[in-house]
Amino acid sequence: MTKSPRFLPDLRPDGPRRIEILAFPGVQLLDVSGPLQVFATANDLADAGPVPYALRAVAAGGGTIRSSAGLGLATEPLPPADAPVDTLVVTGGRGVDGAIAEGLPAWVADRASRARRVASVCTGAFLLGAAGLLDGRRAVTHWTRCDALARRHPEARVEPDPIFIRDGPVWTSAGVTAGIDLALALVEADLGRAAALAVARHLVVFLKRPGGQAQFSTVLSQQVLSPAAGGGRFEALQAWIADHLDEDLTVPRLAEAAGMSPRGFARHYQAATGLTPARALERQRVEAARRLLAETSLPVKRIAARCGFGSEETLRRSFLRHVAVAPASYRQRFRGTGEEAPGAAASDPAEPGI
């Protein structure tokens, strides 16, 4: 298995670009169908002339495989490693570890050496990692599996927040529907912005959605509390902080609550969690504000005060720094009342952020 795969240069093909989407038993259905529909829609919307993509869903042995949702997918057998291919898309799902155990990474590594580019959706990044394709590269996967990917492949630079990452010819994307974002970016790289925007409008999705995975995950609090990261020794302190967020929580105050000296507390806390007390406190306050924005109708000003931000503007700046959207926009997208947030119907999902 090669650890330094070579990729073909980005040459314009004479015919449709061959896109192969790799599946396996227990694959996540949307990991396959999301990108596949993006490319198929690009074909549907192509002006008179040849379609831009030739699409294939492939799997070991071919035939019908069962997705994790229970729906069967018709696939073709794995093509020979030396058959022409433009883009290899590797999907994820519950069956990814089984696919790795069955030796699929060797085929992925060989196939990638023939491809102009290779991409993964969700936990498909584990297959790329096992194939040696993430060595020395930035990568992302579903937010719940970023830590596991980093532990299994320390040679990769795993980033938990981006929706997708391009590092040279290797593209990786976050969880499930992020495969649609990735495929749209591939279409934009191939056919231009206008074509990608037309596909996004047709599918009623963002061409480039605002924000990152942090909007959807609880990764902020996990990074502080994770026992695996050494933060378990401060779990009691984190619980205490949650009950005192609206107070002035200086390092001496936190050290007192932890039963430590200020200097020793700051040093041990950062060693255990990888964060300074100030940065960890800001993240915990953002996490609390996220919950209140999504689960209550409290005014943003009151949420800022309750979470210890001091002012609505301070909350807004912290929110933009950690979640990449403003508090009002976050509430509009994630409020749990079942009611349409003010102004929600006015936005065009294909327009923001492009």
C-alpha positions in Angstrom: 0.0 0.0 0.0 1.6 3.2 -1.1 2.1 5.9 1.5 2.9 8.7 -1.0 0.3 8.3 -3.8 0.7 10.2 -7.0 -2.2 11.9 -8.7 -2.7 12.7 -12.4 -2.6 16.3 -13.4 -5.7 18.4 -13.8 -6.2 17.9 -17.5 -9.5 18.7 -19.3 -11.0 15.4 -20.5 -12.1 14.8 -24.0 -15.4 13.3 -22.8 -17.4 13.2 -19.5 -15.4 13.1 -16.3 -15.8 9.6 -14.8 -17.0 9.9 -11.2 -16.8 6.7 -9.1 -18.6 6.6 -5.8 -17.4 3.8 -3.6 -19.9 2.1 -1.4 -20.0 -1.0 0.9 -22.4 -2.9 3.1 -23.6 -0.6 5.9 -22.9 2.6 3.9 -24.6 5.8 4.9 -27.3 6.2 2.3 -27.0 10.0 2.0 -23.2 9.7 1.6 -23.9 8.0 -1.7 -27.1 9.6 -2.9 -26.2 13.2 -1.9 -23.1 13.6 -4.1 -24.6 11.4 -6.8 -27.6 13.7 -7.1 -25.4 16.8 -7.3 -23.4 15.4 -10.2 -26.6 14.0 -11.9 -28.3 17.4 -11.6 -25.2 19.0 -13.2 -25.8 16.6 -16.1 -29.5 17.4 -16.2 -28.8 21.1 -16.3 -26.1 21.0 -18.9 -26.7 23.0 -22.0 -27.2 21.2 -25.3 -24.1 19.0 -25.8 -22.3 16.2 -23.9 -23.0 15.8 -20.2 -20.1 16.7 -17.9 -20.1 13.5 -15.8 -20.2 9.7 -16.2 -21.4 8.4 -12.9 -20.9 5.0 -11.3 -21.6 3.6 -7.9 -19.1 0.8 -7.2 -18.6 -1.8 -4.5 -16.6 -5.0 -4.0 -18.3 -7.7 -5.9 -21.0 -5.3 -7.3 -24.7 -6.1 -7.1 -27.1 -4.8 -4.5 -25.6 -3.8 -1.2 -27.7 -2.9 1.9 -27.2 0.6 3.3 -27.4 1.4 7.0 -30.9 2.7 6.4 -32.0 -0.6 5.1 -32.3 0.5 1.5 -30.6 -1.5 -1.2 -28.2 0.2 -3.6 -27.4 -1.2 -7.1 -23.6 -1.1 -7.6 -21.1 -2.1 -10.3 -18.1 -4.3 -9.4 -14.9 -2.5 -8.5 -13.1 -1.5 -11.8 -9.5 -2.5 -12.4 -7.1 -0.2 -10.7 -5.7 0.9 -14.1 -9.1 1.8 -15.6 -9.6 5.5 -16.4 -11.1 7.6 -13.6 -11.3 11.3 -12.9 -12.7 11.5 -9.4 -13.0 8.8 -6.7 -15.5 9.6 -4.0 -15.2 7.4 -0.9 -18.3 7.2 1.3 -18.7 6.5 5.0 -21.2 4.9 7.4 -21.5 2.1 10.0 -19.8 -0.4 7.7 -16.6 1.6 7.3 -14.6 -0.4 9.8 -15.8 -3.6 8.1 -14.8 -2.3 4.7 -11.3 -1.5 6.1 -11.0 -5.0 7.6 -11.9 -6.5 4.3 -8.9 -4.9 2.6 -10.7 -2.1 0.7 -8.0 0.5 1.5 -5.5 -1.3 -0.8 -7.9 -0.8 -3.7 -8.6 2.8 -2.7 -4.8 3.5 -2.7 -4.3 2.0 -6.1 -7.4 3.7 -7.6 -6.4 7.0 -6.2 -3.1 6.8 -8.0 -5.0 6.8 -11.2 -7.5 9.6 -10.3 -7.1 13.3 -10.7 -8.6 13.8 -7.3 -10.0 11.7 -4.5 -12.7 12.8 -2.0 -14.3 11.3 1.2 -17.7 11.9 2.7 -18.2 11.7 6.5 -16.4 8.6 7.9 -15.1 7.7 4.5 -12.0 9.7 5.7 -11.1 6.6 7.7 -10.8 4.6 4.5 -8.6 7.4 3.0 -6.5 7.3 6.2 -6.1 3.6 6.0 -5.0 3.9 2.4 -2.3 6.4 3.4 -3.9 9.3 1.5 -4.2 11.6 4.5 -0.5 11.5 5.5 0.6 15.1 6.1 -2.7 16.5 4.9 -5.5 18.5 6.6 -8.7 16.5 6.9 -12.2 16.5 8.4 -14.9 13.9 9.1 -18.1 13.8 11.1 -17.7 15.9 14.3 -18.4 12.8 16.5 -15.4 11.0 14.9 -12.8 13.7 14.5 -11.0 12.7 17.7 -11.0 9.0 16.6 -9.6 9.9 13.2 -6.9 12.0 14.8 -5.9 9.1 17.1 -6.0 6.5 14.4 -4.1 8.6 11.9 -1.8 11.0 13.9 0.0 11.8 10.6 -3.1 13.6 9.4 -4.0 17.2 10.6 -7.7 16.7 11.6 -9.7 19.8 11.9 -13.2 19.4 13.6 -15.0 22.5 12.3 -14.9 22.8 8.5 -17.7 21.5 6.3 -15.1 20.3 3.8 -11.4 20.7 3.3 -9.3 20.6 0.1 -5.7 19.7 0.5 -4.2 19.4 -2.9 -5.9 16.5 -4.8 -7.5 15.2 -1.6 -10.9 16.5 -0.5 -12.6 15.4 2.8 -16.0 16.5 4.1 -17.8 16.5 7.4 -20.9 14.5 8.3 -23.6 13.1 5.9 -25.1 16.1 4.1 -21.7 17.8 4.0 -21.2 15.4 1.0 -23.6 17.7 -0.9 -21.4 20.7 -0.1 -18.4 18.8 -1.2 -19.9 17.7 -4.5 -21.0 21.3 -5.2 -17.5 22.5 -4.7 -16.2 19.8 -7.1 -18.8 20.9 -9.7 -17.7 24.5 -9.2 -14.1 23.6 -9.6 -14.9 21.7 -12.9 -17.7 23.8 -14.5 -17.5 27.2 -12.8 -19.5 29.1 -10.3 -22.6 29.7 -12.5 -23.1 25.9 -13.1 -22.6 25.1 -9.4 -25.1 27.8 -8.4 -27.6 26.5 -10.9 -27.3 23.0 -9.3 -27.7 24.4 -5.8 -30.8 26.4 -6.7 -32.3 23.3 -8.4 -31.7 21.2 -5.2 -32.8 24.1 -2.9 -29.5 24.0 -0.9 -26.8 26.5 -0.1 -24.0 26.7 -2.7 -21.7 27.5 0.3 -23.5 27.1 3.6 -22.5 29.7 6.3 -20.7 28.5 9.3 -19.1 25.1 10.1 -19.7 21.9 12.0 -19.6 23.7 15.3 -23.1 24.9 14.6 -24.4 21.4 14.8 -22.2 19.7 17.3 -21.5 19.8 21.0 -17.8 19.7 20.2 -17.1 22.9 22.2 -18.0 21.4 25.6 -16.5 18.0 24.7 -13.1 19.5 24.0 -13.1 20.8 27.6 -14.7 17.8 29.4 -13.3 14.8 27.5 -11.5 12.4 29.9 -9.5 11.1 27.0 -7.9 14.6 26.6 -7.2 14.7 30.3 -10.0 17.0 31.1 -11.8 14.5 33.3 -10.1 15.8 36.5 -11.9 19.1 36.0 -15.4 17.8 35.4 -16.6 18.9 38.8 -15.2 22.4 38.1 -17.0 22.5 34.7 -20.3 21.7 36.5 -19.6 24.4 39.0 -18.9 26.9 36.2 -22.2 26.0 34.5 -24.0 27.2 37.6 -22.0 30.5 37.8 -21.7 31.6 34.2 -23.2 35.0 34.9 -20.5 35.8 37.5 -17.0 37.3 37.1 -15.0 34.1 36.8 -11.4 35.2 37.0 -8.6 32.7 37.2 -8.2 33.2 41.0 -12.0 32.5 41.4 -11.8 29.4 39.2 -8.6 28.2 41.1 -10.4 28.7 44.4 -13.4 26.6 43.2 -10.9 23.9 42.0 -9.0 24.0 45.3 -5.8 25.0 43.7 -3.4 27.9 43.6 -4.0 30.3 40.7 -0.6 29.6 39.1 -0.9 25.8 39.5 -4.5 25.8 38.3 -3.8 27.7 35.1 -0.8 25.4 34.3 -2.6 22.1 35.1 -5.8 23.1 33.4 -4.1 24.0 30.1 -2.0 20.8 30.3 -5.2 18.7 30.8 -7.5 20.3 28.3 -5.3 22.0 25.8 -7.1 25.3 26.5 -6.4 28.3 28.7 -9.0 28.8 31.4 -10.2 32.0 29.6 -10.6 30.3 26.3 -12.4 27.3 27.9 -14.7 29.6 29.8 -15.6 31.5 26.6 -16.4 28.2 24.9 -18.6 27.0 27.7 -20.4 30.3 27.7 -20.9 30.1 23.9 -22.2 26.5 24.4 -24.7 27.7 27.0 -25.8 30.5 24.8 -26.4 28.1 21.9 -28.7 26.0 24.0 -30.7 29.1 25.1 -31.0 30.4 21.6 -32.3 27.1 20.3 -34.5 26.1 23.2 -35.9 29.4 24.5 -37.4 32.7 23.3 -35.3 34.8 25.6 -34.1 38.0 24.1 -30.5 37.9 23.0 -29.6 40.6 25.5 -30.8 38.5 28.4 -29.0 35.4 27.1 -25.8 37.4 26.9 -26.2 38.5 30.6 -27.3 35.0 31.8 -24.2 33.4 30.1 -21.8 36.0 31.5 -20.9 37.9 28.3 -21.7 41.3 29.8 -23.1 42.7 26.6 -24.9 41.6 23.5 -22.0 42.7 21.3 -19.5 40.6 23.3 -21.8 37.6 22.8 -22.0 38.3 19.1 -18.2 38.5 18.7 -17.7 35.3 20.6 -20.4 33.5 18.6 -18.8 34.6 15.3 -15.4 33.4 16.5 -16.6 29.9 17.6 -19.7 29.2 15.5 -19.1 31.4 12.5 -22.6 32.9 12.5 -24.3 35.6 14.5 -26.6 34.6 17.4 -29.7 35.8 15.6 -28.9 33.7 12.5 -28.2 30.7 14.7 -31.5 31.0 16.4 -33.3 31.4 13.1 -31.7 28.1 11.9 -32.0 26.0 15.0 -34.8 27.2 17.2 -36.8 24.2 18.4 -40.3 25.8 18.7 -41.5 24.5 15.3 -42.4 28.1 14.4 -40.7 29.9 11.5 -38.2 32.4 12.8 -38.7 36.0 11.7 -37.4 36.5 8.2 -36.6 32.8 7.6 -38.8 32.7 4.5 -37.1 35.7 3.0 -33.7 34.1 2.3 -32.7 32.3 -0.8 -30.9 29.1 0.3 -28.6 29.2 -2.7 -27.5 32.8 -2.2 -26.0 33.4 1.3 -22.3 33.0 1.7 -21.5 32.7 -2.0 
